[in-house]
Amino acid sequence: MFAPTSLINGKSIADPAADLRSASRIEQYRVSSQAIYIPSGLRWTYIPLAEVRGIEESHRVVSAGKCVSVVEHRPVLEVRTDQESFKLNLEKDASIQTLLGLVRPAE
């Protein structure tokens, strides 16, 4: 198994592979006490929780159809760090509430 890599340049956690194994699964993402893990093909990337400066609930609109338009609102969690922000696309509103409860921005 490949070791997960940090999405924040120069910031990492001690043992991301072991931490990933102990992380809780929320849809396609994993969350531990140290990081948020994001799947990236056959590998995992992560955002150290110590680098999270803010989290915000949002949504995305999925539209389909030509004759009859169908619009769906899907939940998104935006995670902000000092370097950039990341959008975690979710399928269920309950998942976003779970993530908001687990991820606390660092001061």
FIKEFI-912300 format. One record per residue: residue number from 1; residue in three letters; x, y, z of N, C-alpha, C, O in turn. Coordinates in Angstrom, 3 decimals, padded with zeros to 6 digits. Atoms other than C-alpha are relative to their C-alpha. Layout:
<dovexs>
NUM/ALA/X/Y/Z/X/Y/Z/X/Y/Z/X/Y/Z
...
</dovexs>
This chain:
<dovexs>
1/MET/000.838/-001.177/000.000/000.000/000.000/000.000/000.882/001.239/000.000/001.892/001.293/000.702
2/PHE/-000.742/-001.245/000.069/001.239/003.476/-000.858/-000.292/000.857/001.236/-001.415/000.871/001.739
3/ALA/000.207/-000.900/-001.127/001.753/005.939/001.983/-000.754/001.232/-000.482/-000.415/001.781/-001.530
4/PRO/000.729/-001.205/000.391/-000.745/008.826/001.850/000.931/001.214/-000.025/001.877/001.299/000.759
5/THR/-000.816/-001.207/000.111/000.723/012.182/000.806/-000.833/001.219/000.383/-002.040/001.268/000.144
6/SER/000.662/-001.217/-000.457/-000.108/015.593/002.240/-000.299/000.929/-001.171/000.504/001.051/-002.096
7/LEU/000.364/-000.990/001.009/-001.929/018.165/000.105/000.540/001.388/000.355/000.468/002.312/-000.455
8/ILE/-000.547/-001.276/-000.455/-000.305/020.969/002.123/001.519/-000.102/-000.051/002.112/-000.920/000.651
9/ASN/-001.458/000.039/000.158/003.295/021.648/001.093/000.718/000.256/001.321/000.454/001.244/002.007
10/GLY/-000.811/-000.148/-001.199/005.732/021.149/003.955/-000.687/-000.364/001.297/-000.084/-000.226/002.362
11/LYS/000.737/000.364/-001.219/003.079/019.966/006.424/-000.431/-001.455/-000.106/-001.053/-001.853/-001.091
12/SER/000.380/001.406/000.008/002.596/016.318/007.312/-000.238/-000.477/001.421/000.011/000.248/002.384
13/ILE/000.178/000.613/-001.316/001.696/014.001/010.168/001.012/-001.130/000.143/001.622/-001.548/-000.841
14/ALA/-001.058/000.963/-000.294/003.946/011.418/011.817/-000.103/-001.302/-000.802/000.847/-001.658/-001.500
15/ASP/000.142/001.289/000.677/002.597/008.123/010.417/-001.357/-000.054/-000.709/-002.311/-000.614/-000.170
16/PRO/001.305/-000.056/000.673/-000.158/008.700/007.837/-000.583/-001.367/-000.356/-001.804/-001.519/-000.361
17/ALA/000.515/001.331/000.355/-000.431/005.013/006.832/-000.727/-000.633/001.181/-001.814/-001.186/001.013
18/ALA/000.640/000.559/-001.193/-001.211/003.895/010.396/-001.227/000.814/000.386/-002.234/000.258/000.826
19/ASP/001.123/-000.862/-000.329/-003.477/006.878/010.948/-001.182/-000.278/-000.933/-002.331/-000.280/-000.492
20/LEU/001.052/000.314/000.968/-005.438/006.054/007.772/-000.734/-001.284/000.381/-001.955/-001.367/000.247
21/ARG/000.627/001.264/-000.398/-006.061/002.513/009.023/-000.971/000.186/001.168/-001.940/-000.564/001.291
22/SER/000.871/-000.218/-001.155/-007.650/003.907/012.203/-001.084/001.045/-000.260/-001.886/001.327/000.630
23/ALA/000.945/-001.072/000.320/-009.719/006.599/010.434/-001.415/-000.524/-000.219/-001.608/-001.664/-000.642
24/SER/001.408/000.323/000.222/-013.516/006.589/010.284/-000.376/000.294/-001.441/000.124/001.245/-002.042
25/ARG/000.427/-000.171/001.383/-015.198/006.238/006.912/-001.276/000.839/-000.038/-002.248/000.551/000.661
26/ILE/001.178/-000.815/000.262/-017.628/008.935/005.784/-000.089/000.141/-001.514/000.648/000.917/-002.123
27/GLU/000.118/000.135/001.452/-018.741/008.185/002.227/001.350/-000.425/-000.562/001.897/-001.433/-000.116
28/GLN/-001.280/000.413/000.580/-015.549/008.082/000.117/001.200/000.542/000.774/002.337/000.191/000.459
29/TYR/-001.084/-000.619/-000.768/-013.489/010.075/002.646/000.254/-000.768/001.289/-000.573/-001.573/001.717
30/ARG/-000.349/000.560/-001.305/-011.738/009.002/005.854/000.409/001.173/000.889/001.067/002.106/000.429
31/VAL/-000.335/-001.066/-000.938/-011.383/011.189/008.952/000.533/-000.629/001.272/-000.071/-001.544/001.831
32/SER/-000.590/000.456/-001.253/-009.115/010.608/011.928/000.174/001.214/000.906/-000.275/002.312/000.579
33/SER/-000.264/-001.118/-000.905/-008.034/012.739/014.859/001.122/000.893/-000.517/001.347/001.977/000.021
34/GLN/-001.128/-000.771/000.517/-005.068/013.952/012.769/-000.189/000.523/-001.415/000.480/001.484/-001.794
35/ALA/000.077/-000.386/001.409/-006.233/014.258/009.135/-001.333/-000.375/-000.641/-002.082/-001.214/-000.141
36/ILE/001.096/000.359/000.896/-008.923/014.185/006.467/000.653/-000.668/-001.205/001.516/-000.070/-001.848
37/TYR/-000.593/000.750/001.114/-008.071/011.548/003.837/-000.932/000.036/-001.196/-002.137/-000.176/-001.069
38/ILE/000.749/-000.139/001.239/-009.173/011.997/000.225/000.542/-001.017/-001.005/001.750/-001.057/-001.240
39/PRO/-000.495/000.968/000.985/-009.007/009.187/-002.364/000.511/000.718/-001.247/-000.055/001.717/-001.693
40/SER/-000.607/-000.567/001.207/-006.805/009.933/-005.362/000.473/-001.168/-000.866/001.645/-001.541/-000.827
41/GLY/-000.332/001.186/000.781/-006.914/007.006/-007.786/000.228/-001.179/000.924/-000.634/-001.506/001.740
42/LEU/-000.342/001.126/-000.882/-005.190/004.059/-006.100/000.709/000.451/001.267/001.050/-000.375/002.113
43/ARG/-000.708/-000.558/-001.155/-003.555/006.336/-003.542/-000.946/000.849/000.839/-002.096/001.082/000.465
44/TRP/000.731/-000.911/-000.863/-004.725/008.553/-000.702/000.830/001.265/000.188/002.057/001.216/000.273
45/THR/-000.627/-001.264/-000.389/-003.959/012.206/-000.064/-000.684/000.439/001.286/-001.747/-000.075/001.633
46/TYR/000.619/-000.436/-001.246/-004.659/014.025/003.173/000.255/001.470/000.282/001.201/002.077/-000.221
47/ILE/-000.134/-001.359/-000.521/-005.156/017.403/004.805/000.185/-000.145/001.505/-000.715/-000.635/002.187
48/PRO/-000.178/000.071/-001.456/-003.641/017.604/008.302/-001.009/000.914/000.706/-001.179/002.066/000.306
49/LEU/000.992/-000.806/-000.696/-006.304/018.829/010.737/000.620/001.225/000.672/-000.066/002.226/000.882
50/ALA/-000.670/-001.150/-000.602/-003.738/021.138/012.346/000.089/001.180/-000.967/000.283/002.317/-000.538
51/GLU/-000.089/-001.053/001.022/-003.700/023.112/009.065/-001.357/000.549/-000.423/-001.414/001.506/-001.195
52/VAL/001.344/-000.459/000.372/-007.491/023.538/008.754/-000.297/001.293/000.748/-000.238/001.339/001.977
53/ARG/000.299/-001.306/-000.581/-008.409/027.191/009.329/-001.489/000.307/000.006/-001.941/001.177/000.750
54/GLY/001.436/-000.215/000.029/-012.090/027.013/008.494/-000.695/-001.074/-000.813/-000.117/-001.635/-001.744
55/ILE/000.815/000.928/000.762/-014.847/024.726/007.277/-001.356/000.653/-000.207/-001.857/001.366/000.662
56/GLU/001.271/-000.638/000.318/-018.057/025.765/005.598/-000.866/-000.941/-000.820/-000.400/-001.584/-001.760
57/GLU/000.963/000.815/000.732/-021.136/023.946/004.419/-000.446/000.755/-001.247/-000.685/001.962/-001.200
58/SER/000.418/-000.598/001.259/-022.107/024.591/000.815/-000.819/-001.027/-000.766/-001.230/-002.038/-000.196
59/HIS/000.677/000.982/000.837/-023.845/022.825/-002.071/000.414/000.203/-001.446/000.913/001.259/-001.834
60/ARG/-000.227/-000.071/001.437/-023.424/022.064/-005.731/-001.300/-000.381/-000.680/-002.123/-001.099/-000.112
61/VAL/001.223/000.276/000.741/-026.125/021.885/-008.357/000.339/-000.961/-001.132/001.240/-000.710/-001.932
62/VAL/-000.153/000.983/001.063/-026.367/018.846/-010.602/-001.244/000.113/-000.866/-002.359/-000.106/-000.394
63/SER/001.155/-000.122/000.887/-028.573/019.423/-013.622/000.127/-000.997/-001.142/001.229/-001.327/-001.583
64/ALA/000.021/000.983/001.089/-029.607/016.974/-016.317/-001.289/000.159/-000.774/-002.235/000.799/-000.316
65/GLY/001.201/-000.016/000.820/-032.119/016.567/-019.071/-000.013/001.158/-000.978/000.553/002.220/-000.716
66/LYS/000.113/-001.051/001.008/-032.892/018.559/-022.176/-001.434/000.499/-000.083/-001.673/001.706/-000.038
67/CYS/001.401/-000.409/000.097/-036.670/018.567/-022.476/-000.561/000.364/001.374/-001.209/001.396/001.547
68/VAL/000.456/-000.236/-001.368/-037.425/018.304/-018.780/001.234/000.161/000.867/001.995/-000.787/001.061
69/SER/-001.189/-000.290/-000.795/-034.812/019.934/-016.608/-000.139/-000.591/001.401/-001.191/-000.482/002.031
70/VAL/-000.056/000.569/-001.342/-033.836/018.158/-013.395/001.159/000.667/000.728/002.287/000.671/000.236
71/VAL/-001.037/-000.672/-000.779/-031.918/020.056/-010.725/000.058/-000.655/001.370/-000.962/-000.778/002.049
72/GLU/-000.209/000.595/-001.313/-030.461/018.387/-007.637/001.022/000.820/000.755/002.035/001.227/000.187
73/HIS/-000.974/-000.669/-000.855/-028.716/020.122/-004.761/000.727/-001.075/000.799/000.095/-001.876/001.488
74/ARG/-000.816/000.979/-000.721/-025.854/018.053/-003.334/000.900/000.733/000.989/001.394/001.817/000.680
75/PRO/-000.825/-000.677/-001.003/-023.907/018.893/-000.159/001.484/-000.004/-000.346/001.998/-000.947/-000.947
76/VAL/-001.443/-000.163/000.176/-020.306/020.126/-000.286/000.547/000.589/001.282/-000.073/001.472/001.874
77/LEU/-000.689/-000.581/-001.141/-017.917/020.818/002.572/001.271/000.658/-000.520/002.119/-000.006/-001.116
78/GLU/-001.201/-000.722/000.419/-015.314/023.490/001.854/000.944/000.088/001.189/000.589/000.620/002.241
79/VAL/-001.032/000.002/-001.046/-012.125/023.044/003.909/001.059/001.023/-000.403/001.685/000.895/-001.456
80/ARG/-000.974/-001.048/000.297/-009.894/026.131/004.052/001.255/-000.173/000.852/001.185/-000.460/002.047
81/THR/-001.295/-000.008/-000.676/-006.192/026.151/004.929/000.688/001.319/-000.346/000.132/002.127/-001.089
82/ASP/-000.734/-001.216/000.335/-003.575/028.911/004.773/000.420/000.019/-001.464/000.519/001.093/-002.057
83/GLN/-000.492/000.072/001.374/-002.415/027.704/001.345/-001.106/-000.010/-001.045/-000.980/000.656/-002.073
84/GLU/001.092/000.082/000.959/-005.700/026.869/-000.421/-001.235/-000.597/000.653/-001.217/-000.949/001.833
85/SER/001.209/000.634/-000.525/-009.216/025.526/-000.018/-000.332/-001.234/-000.843/000.026/-001.318/-002.018
86/PHE/000.335/001.268/000.634/-010.567/022.083/-000.873/-001.499/-000.231/000.156/-002.071/000.069/001.204
87/LYS/001.428/000.306/-000.046/-014.125/021.015/-001.706/-000.183/-001.508/000.050/000.310/-002.241/-000.808
88/LEU/000.306/001.412/-000.167/-015.333/017.648/-000.467/-001.450/-000.212/-000.433/-002.375/000.188/000.274
89/ASN/001.335/000.260/000.532/-018.314/016.555/-002.576/-000.607/-001.207/000.695/000.022/-002.261/000.783
90/LEU/000.683/001.052/-000.731/-020.819/014.450/-000.661/-001.334/-000.320/-000.665/-001.799/000.413/-001.538
91/GLU/001.288/000.415/000.544/-024.041/012.626/-001.451/-001.142/000.217/000.982/-002.275/000.452/000.562
92/LYS/001.053/-000.052/-001.013/-025.958/012.821/001.853/000.209/001.192/000.932/001.338/001.527/001.292
93/ASP/-000.071/-001.116/-000.955/-026.788/015.762/004.125/000.503/-000.466/001.365/001.182/000.285/002.065
94/ALA/-000.451/000.528/-001.292/-026.161/013.546/007.159/001.532/-000.102/000.050/002.132/000.077/001.110
95/SER/-001.460/000.114/000.045/-022.546/013.045/006.030/000.676/001.331/000.285/001.714/001.379/000.945
96/ILE/-000.600/-001.312/-000.231/-021.857/016.761/006.051/-000.091/000.371/001.481/000.827/000.980/002.030
97/GLN/000.132/-000.282/-001.432/-023.182/017.047/009.601/001.005/-000.815/000.808/001.562/-000.318/001.787
98/THR/-000.993/000.836/-000.671/-020.950/014.157/010.680/001.397/000.597/-000.143/002.145/000.676/000.831
99/LEU/-001.310/-000.621/000.229/-017.893/015.795/009.090/000.153/001.291/000.782/001.214/001.544/001.351
100/LEU/-000.072/-001.240/-000.776/-018.715/019.152/010.688/000.231/-000.282/001.478/000.903/000.489/002.163
101/GLY/-000.215/000.370/-001.395/-018.825/017.395/014.053/001.388/-000.511/000.292/001.880/-000.353/001.410
102/LEU/-001.322/000.577/-000.209/-015.459/015.687/013.562/001.153/000.960/-000.274/002.205/000.853/000.357
103/VAL/-001.082/-000.887/000.404/-013.405/018.464/011.957/-000.167/001.349/000.673/-001.162/002.042/000.458
104/ARG/000.009/-001.287/-000.694/-012.620/021.464/014.126/001.169/000.828/-000.529/002.310/000.365/-000.519
105/PRO/-001.104/-000.841/000.489/-010.623/024.361/012.646/001.008/000.311/001.102/000.638/000.542/002.253
106/ALA/-001.057/-000.368/-000.939/-007.268/025.042/014.311/-000.011/001.512/000.171/-000.319/002.253/-000.762
107/GLU/-000.020/-001.450/-000.282/-006.929/028.435/015.929/001.319/000.603/-000.388/001.520/001.806/-000.225
</dovexs>
